[in-house]
């Protein structure tokens, strides 16, 4: 929830994403489609989202944003080395 609050400014969109995440977790509504449930473990996440994501545009946009973030420790290492000089 903290991630949604930080990355999405609009409160209405935050609420939609929260509800859509629940639909995904509980496999309800569009996520309960037999084909969706059968193919979720057989496709890459990108290939699976392509036919189903259109029904959940807010969750799809948020997911793409999160998965597009670069994970790296370089920034942290840079900060640590800068602080080492301060004694």
N, C-alpha and C positions, 0 to 999 in steps of 0.2 A: 504494500500500500504506500510505503514511503517513496518507492520508485515512481509510482503513478503520480503522487503529489508533486514530486520534484520535476518530472518530465512533461507533465500535462498541466497547463495553466487553467484551462476552462473547467470549472467544477461540474458542469453538465456532462462534459466528455469523460471526466474522471469517473462519474457514476455509471455511464454507459459501459466503459471498459470493465469496471468492477462486476457489473451484471453479466457481461459477456464472458468474463473469465469463469464465473460460476457455471454458466451454460456449458463451457468447454469441460470443466472439471467433472460436472455431473452428467456429461454427455446427453444434454437435453436439447430440445428444439432442433435446429439444423444439424447439430453435432450428433444427434441420435440416429441419423440416417444410417441404415444398415451398411451401405457401401462405405460411408465415412468411418464407421467403427471397424469394419473389416480391413480397410486399406491403411489405417493410421500407422501400423507397424511395418508396412510393406513399402512405403514411399519415404523419400526424404521430406523433412518438414516443409521445405519450399514447394515441392511438388504436391504435397498433401494440401497445403493452404491455398494453392491456386484455385481449385474449384469450390472451396468452402469459405474462403476468407471474404468474398464479396458480400456475404450475408452479415458480416461482423466488421464493418469498415473501421470503426474506432479501435477495436482490438487488433485488427490486422496492421493498421498504421503504427500503433504503439509497439507491437511485437517486432515489426521491421526496424523501428527506431532502436529498440533495446538490442536486438541481434546485430545491428550495424555498428554498435559501439566497439571501439578497439579496446581490447583488454591488454594492458601492459603494466609492468611494474617500473618502467623507465622513469615516469614522473615521480614516483615515490622514491626511487633510488636517487634521483637528482636532488630532491628535497632533503633526504637524509645526508647526502654528502655536503650539502650547503650548511646544514646545522652542525656538522662535525667541526667545521671551521670556527664556529662560535663557542668559545670556552670561557 
